[in-house]
Amino acid sequence: MEHSYSESVSKLFSLGECEHSPLEKNRDPSKWLNYTELGLTSEHIPELTRLAVDKEVMLDKTGGNIDWAPFHAWRALGQLKAVSAIPILLDHYEVWVEYDWTVSESDLVFGLMGPEAIDGKRQMNPITEMV
């Protein structure tokens, strides 16, 4: 499978499983990898957004832990406070809602983005509790 992402975003494909599972008792985004250290900046937000909802990548089982890249993209979007990604993430709810990891971490990621993201997620799914 070929992926068309910039060099900086492509680094997410080699990271493997995310550390600090959203299922841990003390969920703390400050313990996540600092994605800006990989060279990710606000200019990468459109690519990160595309990767975060890339179902083909999420379903990739060819090895090398490629399927973890979208979850790293989620976290990077949160750290970058990527408010511009909110409409696309919400429009692709049906993609990421299938994955326990993104559902469990969505409150943290949207929380990092700020109140606008939290309000958008609540409107999409008013039952969801936000931190």
BATI-500829 format. One line per field, with one value per residue: x, y, z of N, C-alpha, C in turn; residue number from 1; residue in three letters. Coordinates in Angstrom, 2 decimals. Each point is the difference from the previous one (the first is absolute). Layout:
n.xx: [X, ...]
n.yy: [Y, ...]
n.zz: [Z, ...]
ca.xx: [X, ...]
ca.yy: [Y, ...]
ca.zz: [Z, ...]
c.xx: [X, ...]
c.yy: [Y, ...]
c.zz: [Z, ...]
num: [NUM, ...]
residu: [ala, ...]
***
This chain:
n.xx: [0.85, -0.29, 0.73, -0.81, 1.01, 0.13, 1.25, -0.37, -1.09, 0.78, 0.64, -1.28, 0.30, 1.08, -0.92, -0.88, -0.27, -1.08, 0.82, -0.23, -0.49, -1.06, 0.33, 1.16, 0.17, 1.26, -1.01, 1.19, -0.56, 0.38, -0.41, -0.84, 0.39, 1.03, -1.09, 0.13, 0.47, -1.05, -0.14, -1.00, -0.63, -0.50, 1.09, 0.18, -0.75, -0.02, 1.28, 0.25, -0.82, 0.57, 1.18, -0.46, -0.51, 1.24, -1.18, 0.50, 0.54, -1.14, -0.39, 1.12, 0.12, 0.74, -0.08, 0.92, -1.14, -0.15, -0.83, 1.13, 0.41, -1.24, 0.33, 1.19, -0.63, -0.90, 0.99, 0.64, -1.17, -0.15, 1.24, -0.33, -0.95, -0.14, -0.47, 0.84, 0.48, -0.59, -0.35, 1.22, 0.58, -0.82, 0.31, 1.16, -0.93, -0.68, 1.09, 0.17, -1.30, 0.46, 0.85, 0.07, 1.17, -0.49, -0.95, 0.85, 0.75, -1.13, -0.41, 1.11, -0.12, -1.32, 0.25, 1.02, -0.92, -0.78, -0.66, 0.50, 1.06, 0.03, -0.33, 0.88, 0.80, -0.32, 0.06, 1.12, 0.41, -1.20, 0.03, 0.97, 0.65, 0.23, 1.32]
n.yy: [-1.17, 0.92, 0.80, 0.99, -0.03, 1.20, 0.36, 1.17, 0.03, -0.37, 0.81, 0.39, -0.39, 0.53, 0.70, -0.74, -0.91, 0.75, 0.77, -0.44, -1.19, 0.28, -1.29, 0.68, -0.24, 0.34, 0.31, 0.16, 0.90, 0.51, -1.25, 0.49, -0.65, 0.83, 0.09, 1.13, -0.90, -0.47, 1.28, -0.51, 0.76, 1.20, 0.09, -0.93, 0.94, 0.50, -0.28, 0.55, 0.95, 0.02, -0.06, 0.92, 0.21, -0.41, -0.45, 0.26, 1.05, 0.36, -0.43, 0.69, -1.22, 0.81, 0.46, 0.10, -0.39, -0.06, -0.94, 0.22, 0.25, -0.43, -0.89, -0.13, -0.06, -0.78, -0.64, -0.07, -0.30, -0.79, -0.47, -0.06, -0.41, -1.05, 1.15, 0.28, -0.97, 0.76, 0.84, -0.22, 0.13, 1.01, 0.47, -0.44, 0.41, -0.39, 0.66, 1.05, 0.06, -0.63, 0.92, -0.95, -0.09, 0.28, -0.88, -0.86, 0.32, -0.09, -0.31, -0.73, -0.57, -0.13, -0.50, -0.62, -0.26, -0.22, 1.02, 0.55, -0.76, 0.32, 1.25, -0.08, -0.61, 0.88, 0.91, -0.62, -0.09, 0.51, -1.30, 0.32, -0.52, 1.28, -0.07]
n.zz: [0.00, -0.88, 0.74, -0.23, 0.84, 0.53, -0.09, 0.49, -0.75, -1.00, 0.82, -0.02, -1.24, 0.50, 0.64, -0.64, 0.91, 0.23, 0.67, 1.20, 0.10, -0.77, 0.12, 0.09, 1.27, -0.02, -0.79, -0.54, -0.82, 1.16, 0.16, -0.92, -1.05, 0.03, -0.73, 0.66, 0.86, -0.64, 0.31, 0.72, -0.90, 0.17, -0.73, 0.94, 0.53, -1.24, -0.05, 1.18, -0.41, -1.19, 0.62, 0.82, -1.19, -0.24, -0.39, -1.20, 0.56, 0.58, -1.18, -0.21, -0.44, -0.80, 1.20, 0.93, 0.51, -1.31, 0.46, 0.65, -1.23, -0.32, 0.91, -0.56, -1.18, 0.61, 0.63, -1.16, -0.54, 1.04, -0.08, -1.28, 0.85, -0.77, 0.39, -0.98, 0.77, 0.90, -0.98, -0.45, 1.18, 0.19, -1.21, 0.50, 0.81, -1.09, -0.38, 0.79, -0.06, -1.07, 0.44, 0.91, -0.62, -1.21, 0.22, 0.57, -1.06, -0.63, 1.22, 0.07, -1.20, 0.06, 1.20, -0.58, -0.92, 1.04, 0.54, -1.08, 0.24, 1.27, -0.31, -0.98, 0.84, 0.90, -0.95, -0.35, 1.25, 0.29, -0.25, -0.87, 1.01, 0.19, 0.01]
ca.xx: [-0.85, 0.78, -0.59, 0.51, 0.11, 1.31, 1.03, -0.27, -1.19, 0.33, 0.70, -0.99, -0.18, 1.04, 0.01, -0.59, -1.08, 0.07, 0.21, -0.98, -1.33, -1.12, -0.68, 0.68, -0.77, 0.42, 0.22, 0.66, 0.60, 1.35, 0.93, 0.10, 1.11, -0.13, 0.05, 0.74, 1.40, 0.13, -0.06, -1.38, -0.40, -1.35, -0.10, -0.31, -1.35, -0.85, 0.46, -0.29, -1.45, -0.29, 0.49, -0.79, -1.25, 0.34, -0.44, 0.89, 1.18, -0.44, -0.26, 1.20, 0.56, 1.14, 1.15, 0.69, -0.81, -0.47, -1.35, 0.04, 0.25, -1.14, -0.15, 1.03, -0.49, -0.99, 0.68, 0.71, -1.01, -0.32, 1.13, 0.11, -1.24, -0.44, -1.42, -0.44, -0.27, -1.23, -1.11, 0.29, -0.05, -1.40, -0.65, 0.44, -0.28, -0.28, 1.27, 0.76, -0.81, 0.16, 1.23, -0.07, 1.08, -0.35, -1.17, 0.47, 0.90, -0.55, -0.22, 1.29, 0.46, -0.85, 0.27, 1.24, -0.31, -0.67, -1.46, -0.70, -0.01, -0.87, -1.37, -0.31, -0.19, -1.26, -1.12, -0.03, -0.41, -0.26, 0.11, 1.40, 0.47, 1.31, 0.76]
ca.yy: [1.17, 1.23, 1.14, 1.26, 0.99, 0.66, -0.70, 0.16, -0.78, -1.41, -0.53, -0.63, -1.39, -0.86, 0.12, -1.15, 0.21, 1.19, -0.21, 0.59, -0.35, 0.75, -0.84, 0.13, 0.74, 1.40, 0.41, 1.29, 0.30, 0.57, -1.13, -0.43, 0.45, 1.38, -0.16, 1.10, -0.44, -0.72, 1.00, 0.31, 1.37, 0.32, -0.21, -1.40, -0.31, -0.66, -1.38, -0.74, -0.20, -1.06, -1.25, -0.36, -0.66, -0.86, -1.34, -0.97, -0.15, -0.61, -1.42, -0.62, -1.07, -0.55, -0.04, 1.26, 0.88, 1.15, 0.35, 0.92, 1.37, 0.90, 0.33, 1.03, 1.23, 0.54, 0.64, 1.17, 1.04, 0.56, 0.81, 1.19, 0.77, 0.09, 0.32, -0.11, -1.41, -0.43, -0.38, -1.24, -1.10, -0.26, -0.54, -1.38, -0.69, -1.43, -0.69, -0.18, -0.54, -1.46, -0.37, 0.32, 0.92, 1.39, 0.38, 0.21, 1.15, 1.19, 1.08, 0.62, 0.70, 1.18, 0.88, 0.74, 0.99, 1.12, 0.01, -0.12, -1.42, -0.69, 0.33, -0.72, -1.42, -0.14, 0.15, -1.19, -1.12, 0.63, -0.97, -0.11, 0.80, 0.58, 0.33]
ca.zz: [0.00, -0.11, 0.70, -0.54, 1.07, 0.05, 0.78, 1.44, 0.38, -0.23, 1.17, 0.88, -0.42, 0.57, 1.46, 0.67, 0.97, 0.84, 1.43, 0.90, -0.50, 0.57, 0.96, 1.28, 1.00, 0.03, -1.38, 0.05, -1.30, 0.12, -0.09, -1.39, -0.82, -0.47, -1.45, -0.64, -0.08, -1.28, -1.05, -0.36, 0.30, -0.48, -1.46, -0.23, 0.49, -1.00, -0.20, 1.23, 0.03, -0.98, 0.55, 1.19, -0.41, -1.13, 0.37, -0.65, 0.86, 1.24, -0.24, -0.54, 0.84, -0.72, 0.90, 0.23, 0.85, -0.78, 0.42, 1.14, -0.45, 0.21, 1.42, 0.24, -0.64, 0.94, 1.11, -0.53, -0.23, 1.31, 0.46, -0.86, 0.19, -1.39, -0.06, -1.40, -0.29, 0.67, -0.89, -0.73, 0.96, 0.34, -1.20, -0.17, 1.26, -0.23, -0.19, 1.23, 1.10, -0.01, 0.67, 1.43, 0.38, -0.31, 0.79, 1.37, 0.07, -0.66, 0.96, 0.28, -1.20, -0.19, 1.13, -0.30, -1.04, 0.64, 0.17, -1.29, -0.34, 0.96, -0.38, -1.24, 0.30, 0.76, -0.95, -0.81, 0.84, 1.29, 1.10, 0.34, 1.11, -0.24, 1.21]
c.xx: [0.89, -0.75, 0.63, -0.05, 1.40, 0.97, -0.29, -1.18, 0.28, 0.75, -0.95, -0.20, 1.01, 0.00, -0.56, -1.06, 0.24, 0.27, -1.12, -1.41, -1.08, -0.76, 0.69, -0.84, 0.32, 0.37, 0.55, 0.68, 1.40, 1.07, 0.18, 1.29, -0.26, 0.19, 0.69, 1.49, 0.26, -0.04, -1.41, -0.37, -1.42, -0.14, -0.36, -1.43, -0.90, 0.38, -0.31, -1.48, -0.40, 0.44, -0.85, -1.29, 0.22, -0.30, 0.90, 1.25, -0.39, -0.19, 1.22, 0.56, 1.19, 1.24, 0.61, -0.79, -0.46, -1.35, -0.04, 0.17, -1.20, -0.18, 1.05, -0.44, -1.04, 0.69, 0.73, -0.97, -0.40, 1.10, 0.16, -1.22, -0.66, -1.51, -0.53, -0.32, -1.36, -1.11, 0.25, -0.05, -1.44, -0.76, 0.35, -0.16, -0.17, 1.28, 0.65, -0.80, 0.11, 1.19, -0.03, 1.04, -0.41, -1.21, 0.44, 0.86, -0.60, -0.25, 1.30, 0.47, -0.82, 0.22, 1.27, -0.26, -0.72, -1.51, -0.78, -0.11, -0.95, -1.47, -0.42, -0.25, -1.29, -1.21, -0.16, -0.56, -0.23, 0.13, 1.44, 0.36, 1.40, 0.66, 0.00]
c.yy: [1.23, 1.14, 1.27, 1.10, 0.60, -0.81, 0.08, -0.84, -1.49, -0.63, -0.73, -1.47, -0.94, -0.01, -1.22, 0.40, 1.24, -0.41, 0.69, -0.16, 0.87, -0.80, 0.01, 0.83, 1.49, 0.44, 1.42, 0.28, 0.60, -1.10, -0.50, 0.50, 1.45, -0.02, 1.16, -0.35, -0.82, 0.97, 0.36, 1.40, 0.21, -0.18, -1.44, -0.37, -0.63, -1.47, -0.87, -0.31, -1.12, -1.36, -0.48, -0.73, -0.92, -1.46, -1.07, -0.24, -0.69, -1.51, -0.75, -1.02, -0.65, -0.09, 1.37, 1.00, 1.27, 0.49, 0.89, 1.45, 0.93, 0.42, 1.02, 1.33, 0.68, 0.80, 1.26, 1.15, 0.67, 0.91, 1.29, 0.92, 0.29, 0.19, -0.14, -1.45, -0.46, -0.38, -1.31, -1.20, -0.35, -0.56, -1.46, -0.82, -1.50, -0.80, -0.27, -0.57, -1.52, -0.47, 0.46, 1.04, 1.44, 0.47, 0.33, 1.25, 1.27, 1.14, 0.72, 0.83, 1.27, 1.00, 0.83, 1.09, 1.21, -0.09, -0.19, -1.47, -0.77, 0.28, -0.74, -1.46, -0.22, 0.12, -1.24, -1.18, 0.51, -0.95, -0.08, 0.94, 0.50, 0.33, 1.49]
c.zz: [0.00, 0.67, -0.53, 1.07, -0.04, 0.87, 1.50, 0.45, -0.17, 1.16, 0.94, -0.34, 0.64, 1.52, 0.71, 1.00, 0.85, 1.44, 0.77, -0.57, 0.63, 1.04, 1.37, 0.96, -0.02, -1.41, 0.00, -1.33, 0.08, -0.07, -1.43, -0.63, -0.42, -1.52, -0.71, -0.10, -1.26, -1.17, -0.43, 0.50, -0.51, -1.51, -0.35, 0.40, -1.08, -0.24, 1.22, 0.11, -0.95, 0.53, 1.18, -0.36, -1.20, 0.36, -0.62, 0.85, 1.30, -0.14, -0.51, 0.98, -0.68, 0.87, 0.17, 0.80, -0.71, 0.50, 1.24, -0.41, 0.18, 1.47, 0.43, -0.60, 0.89, 1.09, -0.46, -0.24, 1.31, 0.50, -0.79, 0.12, -1.35, -0.13, -1.43, -0.40, 0.51, -0.97, -0.74, 0.94, 0.35, -1.19, -0.23, 1.27, -0.21, -0.22, 1.35, 1.16, 0.08, 0.82, 1.46, 0.40, -0.27, 0.78, 1.42, 0.14, -0.56, 0.98, 0.32, -1.20, -0.23, 1.13, -0.20, -1.03, 0.58, -0.02, -1.31, -0.41, 0.91, -0.34, -1.26, 0.24, 0.77, -0.93, -0.85, 0.79, 1.42, 1.19, 0.50, 1.12, -0.33, 1.33, 0.19]
num: [1, 2, 3, 4, 5, 6, 7, 8, 9, 10, 11, 12, 13, 14, 15, 16, 17, 18, 19, 20, 21, 22, 23, 24, 25, 26, 27, 28, 29, 30, 31, 32, 33, 34, 35, 36, 37, 38, 39, 40, 41, 42, 43, 44, 45, 46, 47, 48, 49, 50, 51, 52, 53, 54, 55, 56, 57, 58, 59, 60, 61, 62, 63, 64, 65, 66, 67, 68, 69, 70, 71, 72, 73, 74, 75, 76, 77, 78, 79, 80, 81, 82, 83, 84, 85, 86, 87, 88, 89, 90, 91, 92, 93, 94, 95, 96, 97, 98, 99, 100, 101, 102, 103, 104, 105, 106, 107, 108, 109, 110, 111, 112, 113, 114, 115, 116, 117, 118, 119, 120, 121, 122, 123, 124, 125, 126, 127, 128, 129, 130, 131]
residu: [met, glu, his, ser, tyr, ser, glu, ser, val, ser, lys, leu, phe, ser, leu, gly, glu, cys, glu, his, ser, pro, leu, glu, lys, asn, arg, asp, pro, ser, lys, trp, leu, asn, tyr, thr, glu, leu, gly, leu, thr, ser, glu, his, ile, pro, glu, leu, thr, arg, leu, ala, val, asp, lys, glu, val, met, leu, asp, lys, thr, gly, gly, asn, ile, asp, trp, ala, pro, phe, his, ala, trp, arg, ala, leu, gly, gln, leu, lys, ala, val, ser, ala, ile, pro, ile, leu, leu, asp, his, tyr, glu, val, trp, val, glu, tyr, asp, trp, thr, val, ser, glu, ser, asp, leu, val, phe, gly, leu, met, gly, pro, glu, ala, ile, asp, gly, lys, arg, gln, met, asn, pro, ile, thr, glu, met, val]
***
